[in-house]
Amino acid sequence: MRPARVYALAGLASLALAAVAYAQSTPVAVPDNAPVQAAPLDEKPATWGDATAGQTKAGTCAACHGLDGNPADPQYPRLAGMPERYIAQQLALFKHGERTSGMAAIMMPFASMLSAQDMRDVGAWFASQHASAGIADDTTIAAGPNQGMKFYEVGQHLYRAGDPARAIPACMACHGPSGAGNPGPAYPAVHGQQSAYVVRRLEEYRAGTTTAKDVAHFKLMASVAKSLTDEEIQSLGSYVQGLHARDTTSSQRSTGH
């Protein structure tokens, strides 16, 4: 065999090996319609949710959470704009008795009737809705380490910059600048969320105990909340209650887009 041909074959073999190594080390994109299993669902894997089907299935949710996921009662969380996968996961936790705090006793009988697909469909419906925003408290703090700051500004600073001295990361690193959440790792949307609900959840994280089997997300939040003071928790609740994405509807109408 001629040397040139030997070198050519050797080169092709090297390229093939390199291609295999690259393929093994490179993430492969998952198709949009790929089955998704969100622990602890133990039923048939659910596909992506159908918002139209979810609207009907979410009818029983309206009494507490509102028809479009914007509740009138501040004790119930706002679901409008939540990532689909986050809602499905939380419903699964209620169904399987892994989320027992707050109003879990009310949620469990409703969640127990839902299949994995139902949960994705309900999640898709609420994810398609627009979250309305509340009002942040702008009163001035009269005493203490944050004296002179407006109440919501304490939460705003933590949300946007965190506190490196206490190893507290910025909340927006996971929940986004506008509080829209992250559908990939199923981080919830917090924009416009009811202040009372945010405060209760942060207090639960700060306490550091959970009944969930998969504690990865809980531990993440517990490590953040453990150093927060009561005032900081209350201020964060106030800040995210007034947080919302900029509404571009009016500008689009005025420009004809």
RODO-2510 file (C-alpha; in nm, 4 decimals, decimal comma):
residues 257
     n   res          X          Y          Z
     1     m     0,0000     0,0000     0,0000
     2     r     0,1353     0,3402    -0,0911
     3     p     0,2399     0,5716     0,1960
     4     a     0,0036     0,8460     0,0761
     5     r    -0,2921     0,6090     0,0920
     6     v    -0,1874     0,4865     0,4366
     7     y    -0,1725     0,8432     0,5627
     8     a    -0,5146     0,9166     0,4124
     9     l    -0,6743     0,6149     0,5828
    10     a    -0,5062     0,7030     0,9103
    11     g    -0,6402     1,0541     0,8819
    12     l    -0,9952     0,9282     0,8203
    13     a    -0,9667     0,6952     1,1194
    14     s    -0,8550     0,9852     1,3392
    15     l    -1,1458     1,1979     1,2224
    16     a    -1,3884     0,9159     1,2957
    17     l    -1,2503     0,8706     1,6465
    18     a    -1,2645     1,2435     1,7055
    19     a    -1,6250     1,2530     1,5871
    20     v    -1,7203     0,9730     1,8263
    21     a    -1,5465     1,1476     2,1164
    22     y    -1,7182     1,4760     2,0299
    23     a    -2,0580     1,3104     2,0056
    24     q    -2,0114     1,1473     2,3433
    25     s    -1,9126     1,4744     2,5097
    26     t    -2,1603     1,7062     2,3391
    27     p    -2,5142     1,7471     2,4808
    28     v    -2,7862     1,6396     2,2418
    29     a    -3,0889     1,8662     2,2109
    30     v    -3,4112     1,6996     2,3250
    31     p    -3,7047     1,7405     2,0842
    32     d    -3,9794     1,9735     2,2035
    33     n    -4,2294     1,6890     2,2057
    34     a    -4,0088     1,4460     2,3973
    35     p    -4,1745     1,2702     2,6931
    36     v    -4,1013     1,4419     3,0229
    37     q    -4,1021     1,2678     3,3600
    38     a    -4,0950     1,4942     3,6631
    39     a    -4,0224     1,3131     3,9898
    40     p    -4,2026     1,1862     4,1875
    41     l    -4,4579     1,1034     3,9171
    42     d    -4,4828     0,7252     3,8979
    43     e    -4,7385     0,7027     3,6200
    44     k    -4,7108     0,7042     3,2434
    45     p    -4,4679     0,9843     3,1467
    46     a    -4,6436     1,3046     3,0514
    47     t    -4,5884     1,4929     2,7292
    48     w    -4,5882     1,8711     2,7091
    49     g    -4,9068     2,0225     2,8423
    50     d    -5,2055     2,1341     2,6385
    51     a    -5,3236     2,4757     2,7579
    52     t    -5,6692     2,4321     2,6033
    53     a    -5,7248     2,1055     2,7867
    54     g    -5,5711     2,2578     3,0966
    55     q    -5,8205     2,5438     3,1028
    56     t    -6,1039     2,2975     3,1567
    57     k    -5,9107     2,0922     3,4097
    58     a    -5,8160     2,4057     3,6039
    59     g    -6,1805     2,4951     3,6651
    60     t    -6,1668     2,3635     4,0205
    61     c    -5,8601     2,5806     4,0885
    62     a    -6,0520     2,9012     4,0209
    63     a    -6,2172     2,9220     4,3633
    64     c    -5,8811     2,9908     4,5290
    65     h    -5,6396     3,0858     4,2512
    66     g    -5,8745     3,2714     4,0149
    67     l    -5,9852     3,1732     3,6655
    68     d    -5,6604     3,2989     3,5151
    69     g    -5,4328     3,2216     3,8095
    70     n    -5,4595     3,5690     3,9649
    71     p    -5,6307     3,5200     4,3036
    72     a    -5,8302     3,7865     4,4805
    73     d    -5,7437     3,6510     4,8265
    74     p    -5,3821     3,7297     4,9288
    75     q    -5,3430     3,4024     5,1176
    76     y    -5,3456     3,2014     4,7943
    77     p    -5,0444     3,2024     4,5579
    78     r    -5,0547     3,3561     4,2139
    79     l    -5,0182     3,0857     3,9446
    80     a    -5,0462     3,2992     3,6323
    81     g    -4,7209     3,2986     3,4390
    82     m    -4,5692     3,0096     3,6376
    83     p    -4,3549     2,7689     3,4322
    84     e    -4,5595     2,4654     3,3303
    85     r    -4,3083     2,2174     3,4704
    86     y    -4,2960     2,3887     3,8098
    87     i    -4,6737     2,3674     3,8534
    88     a    -4,6747     2,0010     3,7480
    89     q    -4,4001     1,9214     3,9972
    90     q    -4,5765     2,0954     4,2848
    91     l    -4,9037     1,9169     4,2077
    92     a    -4,7154     1,5879     4,2128
    93     l    -4,5675     1,6729     4,5523
    94     f    -4,9146     1,7438     4,6899
    95     k    -5,0541     1,4241     4,5391
    96     h    -4,7795     1,2055     4,6850
    97     g    -4,7854     1,3699     5,0280
    98     e    -4,4378     1,5181     4,9924
    99     r    -4,5480     1,8767     5,0338
   100     t    -4,7333     1,9085     5,3612
   101     s    -4,6874     2,2698     5,4714
   102     g    -4,9213     2,5643     5,4318
   103     m    -5,2492     2,4656     5,2719
   104     a    -5,1358     2,1209     5,1569
   105     a    -5,4399     1,9650     5,3244
   106     i    -5,6606     2,1634     5,0871
   107     m    -5,4496     2,0874     4,7814
   108     m    -5,4014     1,7133     4,8302
   109     p    -5,7569     1,5944     4,7436
   110     f    -5,7576     1,8040     4,4259
   111     a    -5,4098     1,6931     4,3202
   112     s    -5,4810     1,3268     4,3950
   113     m    -5,7382     1,3200     4,1145
   114     l    -5,4899     1,4378     3,8507
   115     s    -5,2800     1,2214     3,6219
   116     a    -4,9298     1,3198     3,5152
   117     q    -5,0731     1,4559     3,1899
   118     d    -5,3437     1,6491     3,3745
   119     m    -5,0745     1,8201     3,5783
   120     r    -4,8837     1,9239     3,2679
   121     d    -5,2054     2,0490     3,1048
   122     v    -5,3026     2,2562     3,4101
   123     g    -4,9481     2,3909     3,4214
   124     a    -4,9638     2,4839     3,0534
   125     w    -5,2853     2,6789     3,1077
   126     f    -5,1529     2,8877     3,3946
   127     a    -4,8180     2,9344     3,2187
   128     s    -5,0043     3,0959     2,9286
   129     q    -5,1737     3,3532     3,1535
   130     h    -5,0464     3,7019     3,2335
   131     a    -4,9525     3,7615     3,5961
   132     s    -5,0845     4,0861     3,7380
   133     a    -4,8728     4,2768     3,9887
   134     g    -4,9466     4,4115     4,3314
   135     i    -4,7954     4,7104     4,5113
   136     a    -4,4636     4,7209     4,6951
   137     d    -4,4398     4,8962     5,0321
   138     d    -4,2428     5,2204     4,9937
   139     t    -4,2624     5,3410     5,3532
   140     t    -3,9331     5,4507     5,5079
   141     i    -3,7677     5,2276     5,7695
   142     a    -3,7341     5,4296     6,0907
   143     a    -3,4758     5,2270     6,2833
   144     g    -3,2273     4,9439     6,2595
   145     p    -2,9501     4,8603     6,0111
   146     n    -3,1661     4,9630     5,7153
   147     q    -3,2790     5,2944     5,8621
   148     g    -3,3661     5,5515     5,5981
   149     m    -3,4258     5,2968     5,3212
   150     k    -3,7684     5,2377     5,1766
   151     f    -3,9044     4,9046     5,2919
   152     y    -3,9137     4,7409     4,9484
   153     e    -3,5586     4,8609     4,8706
   154     v    -3,4125     4,6115     5,1178
   155     g    -3,5713     4,3291     4,9193
   156     q    -3,4820     4,4922     4,5896
   157     h    -3,1123     4,4951     4,6806
   158     l    -3,1155     4,1290     4,7817
   159     y    -3,3106     4,0308     4,4733
   160     r    -3,0770     4,2081     4,2319
   161     a    -2,7389     4,1932     4,4057
   162     g    -2,7628     3,9458     4,6925
   163     d    -2,5220     3,9813     4,9840
   164     p    -2,1755     3,8346     4,9094
   165     a    -2,0650     3,8829     5,2711
   166     r    -2,3271     3,6286     5,3796
   167     a    -2,2953     3,4119     5,0678
   168     i    -2,6464     3,5113     4,9573
   169     p    -2,6743     3,5097     4,5766
   170     a    -2,8969     3,7480     4,3850
   171     c    -3,2488     3,6055     4,3582
   172     m    -3,2646     3,7035     3,9927
   173     a    -2,9876     3,4538     3,9130
   174     c    -3,2547     3,1819     3,9245
   175     h    -3,5827     3,3714     3,9048
   176     g    -3,4819     3,6197     3,6339
   177     p    -3,4566     4,0017     3,6296
   178     s    -3,8322     4,0366     3,5855
   179     g    -3,9166     3,7468     3,8159
   180     a    -4,0463     3,5277     3,5332
   181     g    -3,8717     3,2156     3,6658
   182     n    -3,6877     2,9529     3,4666
   183     p    -3,8753     2,6689     3,2943
   184     g    -3,5599     2,4580     3,2505
   185     p    -3,4769     2,3681     3,6115
   186     a    -3,8376     2,4509     3,7063
   187     y    -3,7659     2,7613     3,9116
   188     p    -4,0934     2,9414     3,9829
   189     a    -4,2019     3,2813     3,8620
   190     v    -4,2167     3,5289     4,1494
   191     h    -4,3269     3,8499     3,9775
   192     g    -4,6471     3,9824     4,1280
   193     q    -4,6580     3,6956     4,3772
   194     q    -4,8640     3,7551     4,6882
   195     s    -4,6384     3,8984     4,9591
   196     a    -4,7917     3,6871     5,2374
   197     y    -4,7277     3,3693     5,0386
   198     v    -4,3660     3,4633     4,9624
   199     v    -4,3012     3,5395     5,3289
   200     r    -4,4447     3,2069     5,4424
   201     r    -4,2396     3,0089     5,1896
   202     l    -3,9169     3,1906     5,2796
   203     e    -3,9823     3,1233     5,6470
   204     e    -4,0293     2,7549     5,5669
   205     y    -3,7015     2,7480     5,3767
   206     r    -3,5263     2,9297     5,6617
   207     a    -3,6543     2,6678     5,9073
   208     g    -3,4731     2,4109     5,6937
   209     t    -3,7100     2,1136     5,7213
   210     t    -3,9014     1,9438     5,4418
   211     t    -4,0921     1,6223     5,3750
   212     a    -3,9936     1,6085     5,0074
   213     k    -3,7886     1,3107     4,8895
   214     d    -3,5918     1,5088     4,6330
   215     v    -3,4440     1,7904     4,8399
   216     a    -3,2117     1,9495     4,5831
   217     h    -3,4228     2,2600     4,5195
   218     f    -3,5253     2,2857     4,8836
   219     k    -3,1638     2,2794     5,0022
   220     l    -3,0759     2,5460     4,7480
   221     m    -3,3388     2,7803     4,8864
   222     a    -3,2717     2,6826     5,2472
   223     s    -2,9069     2,7830     5,2090
   224     v    -3,0178     3,1221     5,0791
   225     a    -3,2908     3,1856     5,3353
   226     k    -3,1069     3,0700     5,6487
   227     s    -2,9309     3,4066     5,6915
   228     l    -3,2285     3,6302     5,6153
   229     t    -3,3754     3,8418     5,8918
   230     d    -3,7489     3,8818     5,9449
   231     e    -3,7296     4,2322     5,8005
   232     e    -3,5469     4,1086     5,4899
   233     i    -3,8000     3,8313     5,4318
   234     q    -4,0897     4,0732     5,4663
   235     s    -3,9172     4,3198     5,2340
   236     l    -3,8469     4,0543     4,9699
   237     g    -4,2136     3,9578     4,9789
   238     s    -4,3117     4,3205     4,9298
   239     y    -4,0639     4,3753     4,6476
   240     v    -4,1628     4,0745     4,4364
   241     q    -4,5308     4,1519     4,4914
   242     g    -4,4754     4,4752     4,2995
   243     l    -4,2330     4,3235     4,0476
   244     h    -4,3535     4,2748     3,6921
   245     a    -4,2221     4,2584     3,3389
   246     r    -4,2566     4,5751     3,1336
   247     d    -4,5871     4,5777     2,9458
   248     t    -4,5119     4,6342     2,5787
   249     t    -4,8730     4,6050     2,4647
   250     s    -4,9412     4,9802     2,4576
   251     s    -4,6165     5,0614     2,2745
   252     q    -4,6896     4,7916     2,0169
   253     r    -5,0349     4,9370     1,9556
   254     s    -4,8984     5,2894     1,9197
   255     t    -4,6368     5,1825     1,6650
   256     g    -4,8725     4,9604     1,4751
   257     h    -4,6791     4,6368     1,5474
***
